[in-house]
Amino acid sequence: MLRVSYEAVDDLPPGRFVQIDEGRGRVEILLDRHAPLEDVIRQFNIEIHGMVRSVRWFQLWDDEIVSCNTPSTPLRIEFILEMKEPWGAVFAERKGDLKAFVDPDIDVTRFAAVMNVLTAQHISGGRWFQMYDGEIVDISPEPMSQV
């Protein structure tokens, strides 16, 4: 099962505002709780771009699988500091493009909390999946192991 989590932390290396840890079916995003949101978002966009360029992430759009190598609409995720919703953030998705509009007046801790809820809702739509060691990981529940 695919899971993305955000956490505001105190212990990232100096000068590092974001750290993404990706494994099978999971992405853990650590954010510097004391940094200005603008700095966190700037670095997050760089980090998320690298993750998407890894060719492990895909979007199912209608009957097409979209990746960073799709010629007409390469997959891309971008976070933008612009208030579109008063409660913190909102996603706008099109083929090959996911934008998160984030209220610039919230702090990093609030950003992490809002993104946990928003991302879980978004992933539950079944449009995103990860290819990990040749295995497709999506929102499907994991099979139960036999004892």
Backbone bond lengths (Angstrom), bond angles and torsions (degrees), N, CA, C in turn:
res aa  C-N    CA-C-N  psi(-1)  N-CA   C-N-CA  omega(-1)  CA-C   N-CA-C  phi
1 M - - - 1.444 - - 1.529 109.09 -
2 L 1.292 116.29 139.49 1.457 123.57 -177.48 1.525 110.80 -84.65
3 R 1.342 115.53 133.26 1.462 120.46 -179.04 1.524 109.72 -144.07
4 V 1.330 116.11 133.87 1.464 122.73 175.73 1.515 107.47 -123.45
5 S 1.333 116.46 130.29 1.463 119.55 179.46 1.521 110.41 -131.26
6 Y 1.310 114.35 148.03 1.461 123.20 177.95 1.523 107.57 -118.92
7 E 1.333 116.16 140.03 1.457 119.78 177.39 1.523 109.36 -144.37
8 A 1.327 115.82 130.26 1.466 121.65 173.79 1.522 107.07 -84.48
9 V 1.343 116.92 123.58 1.465 121.51 -174.18 1.529 111.02 -128.18
10 D 1.343 114.45 166.86 1.467 121.49 -179.85 1.522 113.19 -105.92
11 D 1.327 118.45 -4.62 1.455 119.00 -166.64 1.531 115.94 -120.73
12 L 1.320 118.19 31.46 1.464 119.45 173.78 1.532 108.61 -75.69
13 P 1.325 117.28 153.80 1.468 119.64 178.00 1.536 110.49 -58.63
14 P 1.330 117.20 151.11 1.473 120.37 179.65 1.530 111.93 -53.86
15 G 1.324 115.73 135.85 1.460 121.58 -179.98 1.517 114.45 79.26
16 R 1.304 117.40 -2.27 1.470 121.87 179.83 1.523 107.70 -104.00
17 F 1.313 117.69 114.92 1.460 121.64 -177.99 1.524 113.22 -94.11
18 V 1.340 116.23 -20.99 1.467 121.51 -176.28 1.524 108.75 -142.46
19 Q 1.323 115.01 142.28 1.463 120.30 172.15 1.522 107.21 -138.78
20 I 1.327 116.55 125.23 1.459 121.82 178.40 1.517 108.59 -107.30
21 D 1.320 115.85 126.96 1.453 122.69 176.47 1.523 106.80 -116.65
22 E 1.329 115.60 116.71 1.461 120.83 -176.12 1.520 109.90 -115.97
23 G 1.300 116.14 135.85 1.456 122.51 174.88 1.514 109.35 -140.98
24 R 1.301 117.22 -168.81 1.462 120.68 179.99 1.515 110.78 -64.01
25 G 1.328 115.65 113.34 1.449 121.63 176.28 1.512 115.76 73.20
26 R 1.310 117.25 10.50 1.460 118.49 -178.37 1.525 111.76 -144.59
27 V 1.308 113.98 147.08 1.455 122.44 171.58 1.521 106.30 -135.13
28 E 1.328 115.76 121.18 1.459 121.01 176.57 1.520 107.51 -109.89
29 I 1.321 115.50 123.54 1.454 121.31 -177.51 1.516 107.88 -113.36
30 L 1.332 115.36 115.07 1.460 121.72 179.22 1.522 108.21 -101.27
31 L 1.322 115.48 132.70 1.463 121.99 -175.51 1.524 109.59 -124.72
32 D 1.317 117.14 138.56 1.463 121.87 177.89 1.526 109.23 -69.92
33 R 1.313 116.04 109.66 1.468 121.72 -175.22 1.530 113.18 -62.81
34 H 1.338 117.48 -24.79 1.469 120.58 -175.29 1.525 113.55 -96.51
35 A 1.315 117.31 -7.15 1.468 121.26 -178.79 1.520 110.43 -79.20
36 P 1.323 116.40 153.08 1.465 118.82 172.43 1.531 110.24 -62.73
37 L 1.317 115.96 139.72 1.465 120.56 -178.73 1.529 111.00 -55.01
38 E 1.300 117.81 -37.18 1.471 121.50 -179.82 1.539 110.98 -58.91
39 D 1.329 117.23 -42.39 1.467 120.77 178.82 1.529 111.16 -67.90
40 V 1.325 116.13 -40.05 1.464 121.02 178.77 1.526 110.13 -62.83
41 I 1.311 117.08 -47.06 1.469 121.25 -179.29 1.531 110.53 -63.75
42 R 1.312 117.50 -41.24 1.474 121.02 179.52 1.533 109.88 -58.86
43 Q 1.341 117.01 -49.90 1.463 119.29 -179.73 1.529 111.47 -70.40
44 F 1.321 117.15 -35.98 1.455 120.69 179.20 1.522 111.22 -59.52
45 N 1.324 117.51 -41.69 1.463 120.61 177.85 1.532 111.54 -61.06
46 I 1.320 117.14 -37.96 1.468 120.41 177.35 1.525 110.07 -66.45
47 E 1.328 116.17 -46.71 1.470 121.10 -178.32 1.531 111.65 -65.15
48 I 1.317 117.46 -43.26 1.470 120.80 -177.53 1.533 110.16 -69.46
49 H 1.323 116.63 -32.79 1.468 120.57 176.12 1.529 109.55 -62.03
50 G 1.333 116.22 -44.15 1.462 119.99 177.76 1.519 112.15 -62.99
51 M 1.323 116.37 -38.83 1.461 120.24 179.53 1.532 110.60 -65.11
52 V 1.308 116.84 -44.86 1.469 120.74 -179.73 1.530 110.28 -67.01
53 R 1.322 117.96 -36.03 1.469 121.78 179.31 1.531 112.32 -70.21
54 S 1.320 117.21 -9.85 1.465 121.01 -179.63 1.528 112.60 -69.64
55 V 1.309 117.04 -9.65 1.461 124.36 -178.68 1.529 111.10 61.96
56 R 1.324 115.99 33.90 1.463 120.79 172.91 1.522 111.04 -109.76
57 W 1.322 117.13 -6.86 1.464 121.11 -174.92 1.510 110.77 -117.16
58 F 1.350 114.56 139.95 1.456 121.02 -175.00 1.526 110.23 -141.74
59 Q 1.315 113.93 152.27 1.460 122.18 175.98 1.530 106.95 -119.54
60 L 1.321 115.84 132.29 1.453 120.74 174.70 1.528 106.73 -94.71
61 W 1.325 116.10 113.80 1.453 121.06 -178.72 1.524 107.69 -120.05
62 D 1.319 115.79 112.17 1.461 121.71 -170.73 1.528 107.69 54.21
63 D 1.333 117.52 -115.83 1.460 119.28 -179.83 1.528 111.81 -109.03
64 E 1.334 117.32 17.30 1.461 121.49 -178.50 1.526 111.31 -112.49
65 I 1.302 115.69 138.68 1.461 121.38 174.11 1.526 107.22 -95.91
66 V 1.332 115.22 122.10 1.461 121.97 -175.53 1.526 108.99 -107.94
67 S 1.338 115.56 132.51 1.465 121.30 176.25 1.527 108.92 -130.00
68 C 1.330 116.13 -176.93 1.464 119.22 177.30 1.519 111.34 -68.09
69 N 1.331 117.67 -12.96 1.460 121.97 179.89 1.526 113.87 -100.17
70 T 1.329 117.79 4.79 1.464 120.30 178.12 1.526 108.06 -68.26
71 P 1.333 118.37 119.66 1.470 120.73 -171.93 1.531 115.24 -57.90
72 S 1.304 118.06 -48.36 1.468 119.59 -172.87 1.533 112.85 -80.04
73 T 1.304 116.87 -31.59 1.472 120.91 -177.26 1.525 110.36 -144.02
74 P 1.330 117.51 75.03 1.459 118.53 -179.22 1.532 111.26 -63.19
75 L 1.317 115.13 140.95 1.458 121.57 -177.75 1.521 110.85 -61.71
76 R 1.334 114.08 135.71 1.455 119.44 -179.62 1.519 108.91 -153.97
77 I 1.328 115.62 143.96 1.461 122.98 176.37 1.515 107.13 -125.81
78 E 1.324 116.41 132.87 1.466 120.20 -178.31 1.521 109.85 -140.46
79 F 1.319 115.56 136.76 1.460 122.76 175.34 1.517 107.86 -104.81
80 I 1.339 116.05 130.24 1.461 122.23 -174.63 1.524 108.91 -125.95
81 L 1.321 115.88 129.89 1.465 119.93 176.50 1.524 109.15 -80.33
82 E 1.306 114.72 95.29 1.467 122.21 179.08 1.525 107.26 -161.43
83 M 1.314 115.95 126.66 1.459 118.82 -178.67 1.530 110.68 -78.94
84 K 1.334 114.71 118.73 1.469 121.58 174.12 1.519 109.75 -116.14
85 E 1.330 116.90 -22.23 1.464 123.60 179.72 1.531 108.23 -133.88
86 P 1.307 117.95 137.42 1.465 119.70 -176.50 1.524 114.97 -71.50
87 W 1.320 119.81 -12.59 1.455 119.68 -176.19 1.522 113.42 -93.64
88 G 1.332 120.35 0.19 1.456 120.91 172.09 1.505 116.86 139.39
89 A 1.354 118.12 -47.02 1.462 119.69 -177.50 1.523 110.27 -165.03
90 V 1.312 114.74 161.95 1.464 121.34 176.89 1.530 107.47 -152.74
91 F 1.333 116.04 146.36 1.460 121.75 175.23 1.525 109.71 -96.10
92 A 1.320 114.97 145.13 1.463 122.64 169.19 1.528 105.20 -127.12
93 E 1.319 116.49 121.31 1.466 120.11 -174.53 1.517 110.90 -123.67
94 R 1.328 113.55 136.72 1.453 122.46 171.05 1.523 107.14 -134.52
95 K 1.291 116.27 176.36 1.461 119.66 178.43 1.528 109.57 -58.16
96 G 1.330 115.72 120.13 1.453 121.58 177.06 1.513 115.38 78.03
97 D 1.315 117.68 2.30 1.460 119.64 -172.26 1.526 111.01 -142.96
98 L 1.310 115.70 122.59 1.464 121.49 173.89 1.513 107.29 -124.53
99 K 1.319 115.77 120.59 1.456 121.84 177.00 1.524 108.57 -114.56
100 A 1.324 115.31 137.61 1.460 121.28 173.45 1.518 106.68 -113.18
101 F 1.326 115.61 118.06 1.460 120.73 176.83 1.520 107.19 -94.34
102 V 1.332 116.02 119.83 1.459 122.62 -172.17 1.521 109.61 -115.68
103 D 1.328 116.11 131.34 1.465 122.29 176.81 1.529 108.63 -60.87
104 P 1.326 118.86 117.66 1.461 120.84 -177.85 1.531 113.67 -68.65
105 D 1.318 118.18 -10.01 1.464 121.26 -178.49 1.525 114.10 -91.44
106 I 1.331 118.35 -2.47 1.464 119.11 177.78 1.535 108.88 -89.05
107 D 1.327 116.33 162.24 1.459 119.63 176.82 1.531 109.93 -96.07
108 V 1.312 115.98 177.41 1.463 121.09 -174.93 1.530 111.64 -64.99
109 T 1.328 117.34 -38.32 1.463 120.35 179.29 1.522 110.52 -62.82
110 R 1.310 117.31 -43.71 1.474 121.35 177.78 1.531 110.20 -66.34
111 F 1.323 116.96 -40.39 1.460 121.29 177.46 1.530 110.30 -56.69
112 A 1.337 117.12 -47.48 1.468 120.83 179.55 1.525 110.88 -60.07
113 A 1.320 116.97 -45.11 1.468 120.78 -178.84 1.531 111.23 -63.25
114 V 1.314 116.49 -45.61 1.472 121.06 -179.79 1.528 110.49 -64.20
115 M 1.329 116.62 -42.90 1.463 119.81 -177.46 1.524 112.07 -68.32
116 N 1.327 118.39 -31.32 1.467 119.85 175.85 1.524 111.00 -60.40
117 V 1.307 116.71 -45.44 1.464 121.00 179.74 1.521 110.80 -69.37
118 L 1.314 116.34 -49.79 1.463 121.56 -176.51 1.535 111.77 -62.40
119 T 1.318 116.55 -43.75 1.464 120.09 -178.45 1.525 111.50 -68.03
120 A 1.323 117.43 -41.05 1.468 120.11 177.43 1.528 110.44 -59.87
121 Q 1.325 116.80 -43.41 1.468 120.33 178.04 1.528 110.38 -63.14
122 H 1.309 115.87 -42.53 1.461 120.25 -176.27 1.534 110.98 -67.15
123 I 1.302 116.81 -45.96 1.467 120.74 -179.92 1.526 111.22 -63.30
124 S 1.327 116.89 -32.84 1.470 120.05 -179.13 1.525 112.26 -62.80
125 G 1.324 117.71 -14.86 1.459 121.33 177.02 1.516 113.04 -70.97
126 G 1.326 118.04 -12.33 1.457 121.70 174.29 1.508 115.94 78.36
127 R 1.317 117.77 14.53 1.456 120.40 -176.21 1.525 113.39 -90.99
128 W 1.320 118.02 -14.81 1.465 121.55 -175.28 1.519 110.03 -114.49
129 F 1.339 115.96 143.76 1.451 119.75 174.30 1.521 110.56 -150.19
130 Q 1.307 113.53 161.49 1.452 122.76 -177.88 1.525 108.69 -116.57
131 M 1.319 116.57 140.13 1.460 121.68 171.94 1.525 105.63 -103.56
132 Y 1.325 115.72 114.65 1.458 119.86 -176.21 1.522 109.32 -127.46
133 D 1.323 116.24 115.86 1.470 121.89 -177.39 1.528 111.64 50.06
134 G 1.328 116.42 43.72 1.455 121.42 177.74 1.508 115.28 79.90
135 E 1.323 117.66 1.42 1.459 122.54 -178.66 1.529 109.73 -108.58
136 I 1.320 117.06 136.34 1.459 121.46 175.77 1.525 108.14 -85.46
137 V 1.331 115.40 125.37 1.458 121.35 178.00 1.521 107.05 -117.15
138 D 1.336 115.62 123.16 1.456 120.75 179.63 1.524 108.82 -134.29
139 I 1.316 117.61 -152.49 1.470 120.76 -177.28 1.528 113.09 -83.90
140 S 1.330 116.96 -1.52 1.466 119.18 179.83 1.519 109.83 -63.45
141 P 1.330 117.03 142.91 1.460 119.01 176.86 1.528 110.79 -65.84
142 E 1.324 114.80 150.15 1.463 120.77 178.08 1.519 109.32 -69.89
143 P 1.326 117.60 146.04 1.461 118.94 175.33 1.527 110.61 -67.32
144 M 1.303 116.16 146.64 1.456 120.39 178.13 1.531 108.47 -77.10
145 S 1.308 116.27 139.56 1.471 118.71 177.63 1.523 109.49 -86.55
146 Q 1.292 114.81 149.92 1.451 121.39 179.81 1.529 110.02 -84.89
147 V 1.308 116.69 143.75 1.473 120.90 176.63 1.507 108.44 -102.19
